[in-house]
Amino acid sequence: MMNPIKYIRQPKPKASMPVRIMIVGPPKSGKSTVAKQLANDYGLKCLSMGDALRGMLSNHPEAELSLRINWHLHKGMTVPDDLAIQALDISLLDSVCNTVGVVIDGYPVTPHQVELLEARSIIPMIIFELDVPSKEIFKRLLLEKKSEQGMPYPMHNSTQIIAYRNAKYRKNVNEIRQFYQRQHQNWHVIDGFHSKWWVWNEVIKDIQQMNKYIQTYMEKIKEGKAACIDKLCITPEELISRLGEFKQFCPVSLAESNELIDCSVTSSLE
């Protein structure tokens, strides 16, 4: 090394924090592909609700929650949402989730699940909706079935099952989207009709932008400066409750240029 001082005096890396990403979409939209690729490329923990339940049963078989989950499964019943959310909350205690981050695959899918997530403060920094038309979904299903020929066991993906899951998803997605757009401004719609490479690039672009906002906020706060709270999932209620004596007026503009700027005229938090 010819000039070690050059490397010693390099600026410190920007502050980082574990990310929490959710990906939703109709069946065959490619959400699991994106979630697994995020996990593989960036070291995130990839979690579906099935993963959370299986992890709970295998790691804590004697816990009361596991016994209650098993009771429903042995009866041939679906695990209730409140028990499933508890299992997810425990899975999020994993060290990888708290140091690097987590991507939650295919959840939530109903407004009730959103309410339960909010009650436990499980809020994604960013949530992606892979938007794929129904015609394309069944086209992908047919192509998948052709590649399944010769498999030792049938896949759980009949046309009737996919049609039911697709209808259930589309029935609830508008209400879920409106909630996250209104409360956290963290909902991003990706056109899943494009190639998987195009979708991947769009996802990475949005995540990088989110990280940039978060890192800038953390740096400015550390330096004691005013910082933008856009992209931080601040709810309107929390914003109002934390306003100071200037309310919606910008104190920075007043101090620097003797100008009162009313920030309430825009819905953005920039």
QUIPEWO-V642470 format. One record per residue. N is the residue number from 1. OMEGA is omega in radians with two decimals (999 if undefined). Layout:
# QUIPEWO-V642470
n=N omega=OMEGA
n=N omega=OMEGA
This chain:
# QUIPEWO-V642470
n=1 omega=-3.03
n=2 omega=-3.04
n=3 omega=-3.09
n=4 omega=-3.13
n=5 omega=-3.14
n=6 omega=-3.10
n=7 omega=3.12
n=8 omega=-3.06
n=9 omega=3.08
n=10 omega=3.11
n=11 omega=3.14
n=12 omega=3.09
n=13 omega=-3.12
n=14 omega=3.13
n=15 omega=3.14
n=16 omega=3.09
n=17 omega=-3.12
n=18 omega=-3.12
n=19 omega=3.08
n=20 omega=-3.05
n=21 omega=3.01
n=22 omega=3.12
n=23 omega=3.11
n=24 omega=3.14
n=25 omega=3.10
n=26 omega=3.10
n=27 omega=3.14
n=28 omega=3.12
n=29 omega=3.13
n=30 omega=-3.09
n=31 omega=3.13
n=32 omega=3.09
n=33 omega=3.13
n=34 omega=-3.11
n=35 omega=-3.13
n=36 omega=3.13
n=37 omega=3.05
n=38 omega=3.13
n=39 omega=-3.10
n=40 omega=-3.03
n=41 omega=-3.03
n=42 omega=3.07
n=43 omega=3.12
n=44 omega=3.02
n=45 omega=3.11
n=46 omega=-3.07
n=47 omega=2.87
n=48 omega=3.11
n=49 omega=3.06
n=50 omega=3.09
n=51 omega=-3.12
n=52 omega=-3.14
n=53 omega=3.13
n=54 omega=3.11
n=55 omega=3.12
n=56 omega=-3.10
n=57 omega=-3.10
n=58 omega=-3.08
n=59 omega=-3.11
n=60 omega=-3.03
n=61 omega=-3.08
n=62 omega=-3.13
n=63 omega=-3.13
n=64 omega=3.13
n=65 omega=3.12
n=66 omega=3.13
n=67 omega=3.13
n=68 omega=3.09
n=69 omega=-3.14
n=70 omega=3.14
n=71 omega=3.13
n=72 omega=-3.12
n=73 omega=-3.14
n=74 omega=3.08
n=75 omega=-3.10
n=76 omega=-3.09
n=77 omega=3.04
n=78 omega=3.10
n=79 omega=3.13
n=80 omega=-3.09
n=81 omega=-3.08
n=82 omega=3.09
n=83 omega=3.14
n=84 omega=3.13
n=85 omega=3.08
n=86 omega=3.10
n=87 omega=3.10
n=88 omega=3.14
n=89 omega=3.11
n=90 omega=3.11
n=91 omega=-3.13
n=92 omega=3.05
n=93 omega=3.14
n=94 omega=-3.07
n=95 omega=3.13
n=96 omega=3.12
n=97 omega=-3.05
n=98 omega=3.11
n=99 omega=-3.13
n=100 omega=3.12
n=101 omega=-3.07
n=102 omega=2.98
n=103 omega=-3.09
n=104 omega=-2.98
n=105 omega=2.98
n=106 omega=-3.10
n=107 omega=0.11
n=108 omega=3.13
n=109 omega=3.08
n=110 omega=3.09
n=111 omega=3.13
n=112 omega=3.09
n=113 omega=3.08
n=114 omega=3.12
n=115 omega=-3.14
n=116 omega=3.08
n=117 omega=3.14
n=118 omega=-3.13
n=119 omega=3.13
n=120 omega=3.11
n=121 omega=3.03
n=122 omega=-3.03
n=123 omega=3.12
n=124 omega=3.00
n=125 omega=3.13
n=126 omega=3.13
n=127 omega=-3.10
n=128 omega=2.98
n=129 omega=3.07
n=130 omega=-3.05
n=131 omega=-3.13
n=132 omega=3.12
n=133 omega=-3.08
n=134 omega=-3.14
n=135 omega=3.14
n=136 omega=3.13
n=137 omega=-3.11
n=138 omega=3.04
n=139 omega=3.11
n=140 omega=3.12
n=141 omega=3.13
n=142 omega=3.11
n=143 omega=3.12
n=144 omega=-3.12
n=145 omega=3.10
n=146 omega=-3.12
n=147 omega=-3.11
n=148 omega=-3.08
n=149 omega=-3.13
n=150 omega=3.11
n=151 omega=-3.06
n=152 omega=-3.12
n=153 omega=-3.12
n=154 omega=3.09
n=155 omega=-3.11
n=156 omega=-3.04
n=157 omega=3.09
n=158 omega=3.14
n=159 omega=-3.13
n=160 omega=-3.14
n=161 omega=-3.14
n=162 omega=3.12
n=163 omega=3.13
n=164 omega=-3.13
n=165 omega=3.13
n=166 omega=3.14
n=167 omega=3.13
n=168 omega=3.13
n=169 omega=-3.07
n=170 omega=3.10
n=171 omega=-3.01
n=172 omega=-2.94
n=173 omega=-3.12
n=174 omega=3.13
n=175 omega=3.12
n=176 omega=3.14
n=177 omega=-3.12
n=178 omega=3.13
n=179 omega=-3.09
n=180 omega=3.09
n=181 omega=-3.11
n=182 omega=-3.02
n=183 omega=-2.99
n=184 omega=3.12
n=185 omega=-3.05
n=186 omega=-3.09
n=187 omega=-3.13
n=188 omega=3.13
n=189 omega=3.10
n=190 omega=3.12
n=191 omega=-3.08
n=192 omega=3.11
n=193 omega=-3.14
n=194 omega=3.13
n=195 omega=-3.14
n=196 omega=3.12
n=197 omega=3.10
n=198 omega=3.12
n=199 omega=-3.13
n=200 omega=-3.14
n=201 omega=3.12
n=202 omega=3.12
n=203 omega=-3.13
n=204 omega=3.14
n=205 omega=-3.14
n=206 omega=3.12
n=207 omega=3.13
n=208 omega=3.10
n=209 omega=3.10
n=210 omega=3.13
n=211 omega=3.12
n=212 omega=3.12
n=213 omega=-3.10
n=214 omega=-3.14
n=215 omega=3.11
n=216 omega=3.11
n=217 omega=-3.10
n=218 omega=3.12
n=219 omega=-3.11
n=220 omega=3.11
n=221 omega=3.12
n=222 omega=3.14
n=223 omega=3.14
n=224 omega=-3.12
n=225 omega=3.05
n=226 omega=-3.07
n=227 omega=3.09
n=228 omega=-3.13
n=229 omega=3.07
n=230 omega=-3.13
n=231 omega=3.14
n=232 omega=3.07
n=233 omega=3.10
n=234 omega=3.13
n=235 omega=3.09
n=236 omega=-3.14
n=237 omega=3.12
n=238 omega=3.11
n=239 omega=-3.12
n=240 omega=-3.09
n=241 omega=-3.07
n=242 omega=3.14
n=243 omega=3.12
n=244 omega=-3.06
n=245 omega=3.12
n=246 omega=-3.12
n=247 omega=-3.06
n=248 omega=3.11
n=249 omega=-3.06
n=250 omega=3.14
n=251 omega=3.13
n=252 omega=3.11
n=253 omega=3.12
n=254 omega=-3.11
n=255 omega=-3.04
n=256 omega=-3.05
n=257 omega=3.14
n=258 omega=-3.10
n=259 omega=3.09
n=260 omega=3.13
n=261 omega=3.14
n=262 omega=-3.11
n=263 omega=-3.10
n=264 omega=-3.09
n=265 omega=3.12
n=266 omega=3.12
n=267 omega=3.13
n=268 omega=3.09
n=269 omega=-3.13
n=270 omega=999
